[in-house]
Amino acid sequence: MKIRLEAKRCKGTGLCVAVAPDVFAMKENGIPTLLVDEVPEALAHDAEEAVTVCPSLALTVVEDDDE
Amino acid sequence: MTPRVGGVLRDVVVVGGSVAGIRTAAALRRHGFDGSIRVLSAETVEHYYRPALSKSFLAGEQTEDELLLGGFDDLNLEILSNTLAVTLDTKRRSLMVRRGPNHAEVRYDALVVATGLTPRRMPWPELEGIHYLRELADAQTLRRELGRNPSVVIAGGGLIGTEVAATCRKLGLDVTIVQPAPSLLEPAVGPVMGRLLTALHTAHGVRVRTGASVIGVAGHRRVESASLSTGERLPADIVVVAAGSRPQTDWLVGSGLDISDGVVCAANLAVLGAENIVAVGDVARYPRPSGVGSMRMEHWENAIRQSDIAARRVLDGPGAPAFTAHTAYWTTQYETQIHVLGAPAMGDEFHILEGGLAERAAVAAYHRDGTVTAILSLNQPQRLRAYRQLLGTARLHGPALVSDQ
């Protein structure tokens, strides 16, 4: 599973970092960055939660078979 | 669709076109509902990012178009904008709605109540320059007026009041916050964080009057001054009233539903005393996860998390799961970002778990009677995850930290 982050939509709320700190990190500019290219199984639940709670719909799950 | 529980489910009507309503509609589709979903929205504009109204949008950093969230193009929703629900007849499963001068009846098989909040109004004379902030139209008007270099008085030092103050300072405006509590945001975050936020705003040039409220306004046609409970009179070109909100349930008066403070729901967000009605978001009053008493959460993320539960209750009936998530809110003021996970109450004790307030980087816990009620991050959102399992546990005892982390 991969996560796509649309920086243009991001409002910098930090909620993704709060629920999935091993998947996202806040950069100096207040916009998060992805720490992993492929989300490992152990972090999949956190990553999906981040996608769900993102207040500005900036995150989407890209399933492996979508590629 | 084939109903998963008794009764036909073809038409879902969602009252409220903001995050709670749209996300519930999206969740219905995600869970396989393929019938009709009509969303009644009181506003003209489609689903947008309301949290920016007190921050970046008000500061002029974003256009209206940039606020739009979209995200429902593929959901096959019928969105009725400028449309207000007027009355509800639960026996007929029918709403009366109004759009401009026109009334119409709307029937439903299941109803989603997502009408949110409306600001508390002051019993003041109607003068120009007095503003409430809830909808995009409110923010558009206020933003225009802030462009004329006014002096601003903000009645209320909660989330909206402090965020508007920070925005005003960003615009270089003269601004005073009048806050009834002893410090800013104190009812939400307690006295320790309240004092920190008061110092933060003071350092950024905001005048803060604590222990005071705005009791009246004066002016000819336009507001010219605000009178405080302390006897002080502040010159003001603009008064922003940010004195809290109340659930938007006027349309449910006479429906027979319990609307004493929000719409009273079961743990799975089914509205009590009605069939096939759920409530979601700011308007929903639901049992506390602890089982003692009930609560409402006036926060965006709460609406998002509840939307999935509300949709499942619509589709699965009484067997649907309860809403038990701890929800978070955030506020950004100047360069400081605060996240609160859980629901602190007045009088909760406050303990730093790591970092320090002076360093502007800390994680702290609120607790009451030995149970952790909330976790707060000061510029450390990446640390919240490590501490969230403390919520609802008794892993802090008195001033000594007992944590298995």
Boltz contact constraints between the chains, C-beta under 6 A:
constraints:
  - contact:
      token1: [A, 13]
      token2: [B, 330]
      max_distance: 6.0
  - contact:
      token1: [A, 14]
      token2: [B, 337]
      max_distance: 6.0
  - contact:
      token1: [A, 14]
      token2: [B, 381]
      max_distance: 6.0
  - contact:
      token1: [A, 17]
      token2: [B, 381]
      max_distance: 6.0
  - contact:
      token1: [A, 17]
      token2: [B, 382]
      max_distance: 6.0
  - contact:
      token1: [A, 18]
      token2: [B, 339]
      max_distance: 6.0
  - contact:
      token1: [A, 18]
      token2: [B, 381]
      max_distance: 6.0
  - contact:
      token1: [A, 18]
      token2: [B, 384]
      max_distance: 6.0
  - contact:
      token1: [A, 21]
      token2: [B, 382]
      max_distance: 6.0
  - contact:
      token1: [A, 21]
      token2: [B, 385]
      max_distance: 6.0
  - contact:
      token1: [A, 53]
      token2: [B, 301]
      max_distance: 6.0
  - contact:
      token1: [A, 53]
      token2: [B, 304]
      max_distance: 6.0
  - contact:
      token1: [A, 55]
      token2: [B, 300]
      max_distance: 6.0
  - contact:
      token1: [A, 56]
      token2: [B, 49]
      max_distance: 6.0
  - contact:
      token1: [A, 57]
      token2: [B, 69]
      max_distance: 6.0
  - contact:
      token1: [A, 57]
      token2: [B, 71]
      max_distance: 6.0
